[in-house]
Amino acid sequence: MESYNFKRIDDKILVYEDNEKWKFLLLLLNPFLAYVVSFFTLKEKSSIRVLFLFFVLFGFSLVVKLSNPEDCSRYLGEYLQFCSNPKENFRIVWQDYFGNPDQRTVKDIYQYILFYICARILPGNYHLVWGINSIVFAYFYTKSLAYITRLDNYHKTWPLLILTLVFMFSNPIYNSSSIRFFTASWIAVYATLKIVVDKKIVYFVLLALTPLVHSTFMIYVAFVIISIIIKQIGMPLLTVIFILSFVFSTLALNFVVDFKDILPPIIQRQIWSYVESDTALTRILGVEFDALPLYAKVFTRLPHYFETLLLIILIIKNKVFNNESNRVLKYLIAYFSLVNFISIIPSCARFYTCAIPFIVFLWIANYRHLLNYNKLLLFAPLVYSYSILYWMRKMFLVIDPTIFVLPYPIQLLKTLLLT
């Protein structure tokens, strides 16, 4: 067993020569090319900064239309309506959210704070909404990514680059277009990394703010607390719970429906929308999934099965890990099991997103013990191929293509002043 304690590189120590000046010059001239170069040099601290700045530009460059079928079109409609009278509309939302919980209709407040700020600064230009949101999204995204790139074991080898892609595609920058859930996800992941890996309990304050971004993160906060408590039990019992969670997930649906009446009205309404509404029932019964061709059904499921397999391998190999790794692994098993129990509810299955960074983190932290599984990682491009193509198709529906060719300042000014 090794003695390292999640040994990470001090920010003041440069393992490689950090070509910071050249990288930022390239960012000014061609942001996308700088992004690609930075991905292959993530060990350098400046690369994380370049990724952050590119992701921010990506947010500002989103082209949202009311006719677009994506979530962002709904947010655009709400924003344009909000802009009709920002001060009064914000007052109404604020009073609703912080008023009588039994009469509350506003589920979370983050998007309206964002709307109000943007409406006051540059009313009518929706790019500011997605641009500012991308700053929040990208900040916690790249801060979380730095957790793996600063590990001693992290080097520019193809298995680790594949794992980095798994980490990044767990919640890619495109998802910032949806504003609420996926922004809350990266905030939650970063706060949980601080709490679980670094044992900094003060970050529960940041974690407690996530329901303000998306109300369902009340579930996530509860799961984190429960997982931290039950990780104290032995690995054998946790493994049994992990296995049973796959078997009894359907019971969670009945449990939630049966006991929803004792919960606050705002949560009751959410349960109805996620479990009992016509849309929810269609998803739960798999009507939309059944309509997919066979190849799409297979490739849609493959990433989750692959990530679950990586976790199973970590569980099998845990005896050669040090105490720190096993402490985080126990948390991950507990959290993954809890999500399994509620995964039959489609909107709750999204919480798997917050487990993937921990799987990658533990794999890289213990990489020297897992070298025999490098061949398994060769299948990752195939496993994620359908998801990547699907994501790219969605991305090109909403991104301004000039982001790939124009210099950074021109692209930014174009979105703020010319559109």
N, C-alpha and C positions, 0 to 999 in steps of 0.2 A: 504493500500500500504506500502511496506517496504522501509526502508531508505538506504539500502546498495547500494554501488556504485561499482558493480562488485567486491565485496570484495574478495580479494585473499589472500592467506596465504603468509606471509613474508618468503622468502627463509631461513632466519636465525632461524625461528621457526619450530620446529619439532612437529607436532601434534601426530605422532606415533613414537615409537622408531625406528630409521632407522638403520637396520642391514646391514650397508654398507659394512663392511669388509667381512662378511659371504657371502654376495651377489656377491661381486667381486671374491671371492675365487671360488664360484660355477660357475661363468662365465668362469673362467680359466679352470675348470675341465670339465664342460658340458654346453656350451653356450645356447643350446636350453632349458634345464631345468631352467637355470637362467632367460631366457626370460619369461617362463611360470610363474615362481615365481614372477617376477617383474610386470607382467601384473596384478596380483591380489594384488599388493601392490603399485599401482601407486601414492598413496598419498605421498609416500616417494620419496624424491628428487633423491636418488640414483637409483631408479627404472627407471627413465627417462634416466639416463646415461647408464644403462645396456641395455635398449632397443636400444639406439643409437649404442652402440658397437656391439650388435648382428646384427643389420641391416647392419652395415658396413661389418661385416664378411659375411653376406648373399650376398652382392654385390661381394665380392672377390670370393665367392664360386660358382658363376654362371658358368655353363658349356655351352658355346655357340658353335654351329656348323653351318657351311654354309648350311647344309641340313635342319636345323630347320625351320619350317614354321613361327616362330615368328619374330617380328620386329628386334630383336637382331641379327638375322643372317644377315640382310641387313647391320647393323652397323658394324658387324664383317668384311664383305667383303670390306666395305669402309675403315675400319681401316687398314686391311692388304695391300690394295692398297696404302693407305697414307704412310705406313711404307717404301715403296720402295724408297722414297726420301722425308723425313719429312720436311726438311728445305725449299726445293723448292716448295713442294706442299702447305705448309702453306703460303708461300709468294704469291702464285697464289690465294689462297682462300682469303687472307687478302686484296689483291688489288681488287679482284672482289667485296667483300662485302662492302668495304669502297670507291669503285670507283664510276663510273657513275651509279646512281640508275636505269636509263632507260635500262641499259645493264646488270644489276645484275642477276646472276643465283644462287648465294648462298643465301639461305633464312635466315639462322642464323649462328652464329659463334661459339657458345658454344662447340659443338661436336668437332670442328676442333682444338680449343684450348686444349681440353681434349686429342685428338689424338696426338697433337704435344708434350704435356708434357709427355705422356706415352711412345711415340716413342723415346724420348730422354733419359728417365730414364731406361726403361727395354723393348727395342724393341722386338717385336715378342710375348710378353706375354700379351694376350688380357685381362687377369684377372685384370690387373692394370686399364684398362679403366673403367670397371664396378665397380671396387673397389673404385676408386676416385670419380666416379659419385655417388656411394652410400653414400659417406661421405657428399656430398652436399645434396642429397635427404634426408638422415636420419637426418641431422642437422635441416633442416627446418620442417621436419615431426615431430620430437620429440619436437621442440620448440613450434610448433602449438599445439601439444597434451597437453603440459604443461598448456595451457590456460584453459583447462577444469579441469585438475587434481588439479590445485591450487585454484579452486573456493571453497569457504566455504561449499557450498552444496554438494561437491563431497565426497562420502563415498563408502565403499566397500559393496554395496547392489546390488542385481541382476538387478534391472532396470537401475542403472547407469553403471554397467558392460556391459549390452546390448547396451546402448547408446555409450559407449566407443568403442565397436566393430563396431558400425555403423560409428563412426568417423574414425576409423583406416581402415576399409574396403572401405571407400570412395576413397582411393588411397593407396593401400597396398604396402609393400616393393617390392613385385614381380614386380610392375610397373616400378621400377628403371631399369629393363632390357631394357626398351624402350628408355632410356636416356633423350630424349628432352622434350616432352610435359608434362609428369607427374612429372619430376623434376621441371620444370617451375611452375607447379601447386602448389607444396608445398611452393616454394619461394613466389608465389603470395598470397597464403592463409595467410602465416605468415606476409607478408608486409601489407596485408589488415586488418588483426586483429589488428596490431599496429596502423594503420591509423583510423579505424572505432571504435574499442573498446577503445584503449588508447588515441586516438586523437593526435597521434604523426605524424604530417604531413611530417616530414623529411623522413619517410619511403616510400614516393613517389619515392625517388631516387632508392631504392631497387626495387620497383615495376616497374620502368621504365627500369630496366635491364632485365626483363623477356623476352621481345621480342628477346634478344640476345640468349636466350636459345631455344625458339620456337617462330617463327615469328608471329604465330596467336595470341600471347598474346598482340599484339597491340589492338586487339578487347577487350581483358579483361581489359586492362588499360583504354580504352575509356569507357567501361561499368562501371568501378569503379567510374570514374569521373562523368559520367552522373547520376549514382545511388546516389552519395553523394549530387549532386545538387537537384535532384527531390525528395529526401527523405524529403526535407523541406516542401513539401505540406502535407495536412492533411491525416490521416489514412483512412478516407472514400474514398477519391479520389484515393489513392494508391491501396486500395482494388479493386476498379472498374478497374483500369489499370491491376491489377493482374488477374482478371477474364477475361478481354478482351484479354490478352496475350495468353490464351489458344485457343481462337476463331480465332484470326487473324494471327497465326504463318505462315500460307501458303503464306500470302501476302509478308512476308519478302523475300522469295525466288525470287519472281518476282522483288521486289525492288532492291535486290542485283544485279541481272542480268541486269536490265535496266540501272542502274547507274554505273556499273563497269568501263565504258569507261572514266569516269572523274578521276579515281583513278590512282596512279602510276603503271607502268608496272609490277613491282614485285608483287603488290597486285592483279592486273588483272590476272596474271598467277595462283596465289593461288586460286582465285575465280573460275577460270576455272577448276582447279584440284578438288576443293571441291564441285562444283555445276554442271559443264557441261561436265566433262569427262565421259567416259563410266562407269568407276568404281563408280563415284559419283552418276550417274543416276541410276545405279543398286541399290545402297543403298537407295537413296531417294524414289524410287518406291517400295522399300521393297521386292525386289526379293529374297535376302538372307533370310530375316525374314520369308517370306511366305513359304520357303522351310523347316522351322523348324517344328517338330511335335507340336501338340497343347499344351502339357504340358510345352514344352520349351518356346513357345511363351508367355504363362501365367507367368511362373516364371522369364523370362527375364525382363518383364515389372514391376513385382511386387515391386522391391526395389525402383524404381522411384516413383511409386504411393504411397508407404508407406512414403517416405520422403516428398512428397508433402502433404500428409495428416498431418504429424507432423507440417509442416509449417502452414497449414490451422488452426489447433488447436491453434497454437501460435497467429495467427491473431484474432481468436475468443476470446481468453483469454487476449488480450492485455490490457484491461482496468484495470486489477489487477496488471499489471507490473509497475515497477517504470519508471521514465523518461529515465534513461540510457538504460534500456532494450528496451523501445519503440524506442529510437533513432537508436539502432542497428537493431531492427526488421524492421524499415522503410527502412533502407539501404538494408536489405535482400530481402524484398518484391520487391523493385525497381530492384535489380540485377536479381532476379529470373524471373521477368517479362520480362526483356530484353533478357535473355537466352531463355525463352519460345518463343519469337518472332522469333528467329533464329534456334530453335531446330529442324526444319524440315531438316536442313542441318546436316547430321550425324556427320561430324567432329566438328561442332560447339556445338552440344548437349553435348560434353565432358565437356563444361564449367559448367554444373551442379555440377561436381566434386568439384568445388570451393565454392559451396553454402552449401553443406552438413555439413562441420565443423561449420558453423555459426548456422545452425538449432540445432545441438547438443549442442553447447555452450549456446544458449538462453534457451534451454529446461532445462539444468542442472542449469543454473543461476536462473531459476524460478521454480525449481523442486518442492518446497513446495506448489506452486499454481497448480501443475499439477498431484498431487498424484492420483487423480481419473482416470487418464489415464494409470496407471501402467499395467492394464490388457491388454491394447492395445500393450504394448511392449512385452508381452508374445508371440505375433505372429511373432516377428522379426526373431527368428531362422528359422521358416518356410519360411518367406518371402525371406530371404537371402540364404536359403539352396542350391538352384540351382547355384547361383552366387559363393558361397563358394566352392562347389564341382568343378565348372568350373575353378575357380582360382587355386585350389589345383592341378587339373589335368595339367593345364598349368605350374604351378610352378615345379612340379616333372619332367617335360620335360627338364628343364634348370638348376636345382639345383643339386649340388654334395651332395648325401645323407649322406656322412660322416660328414656333418656339424651337424647332430643330435647326433653324438656319440663321435667325437674326441674332445680333449681339444682345447681351443681357439688358443694357439700358434702353435700347430701342424697343425691345419686346415689352418691357415693363411700361414705358411711356405710351406705347401703342394701346395697351389694354386700359390704361387709366384715362387717356386723353382723347383717343381717336375712336373709341367704341362705346 
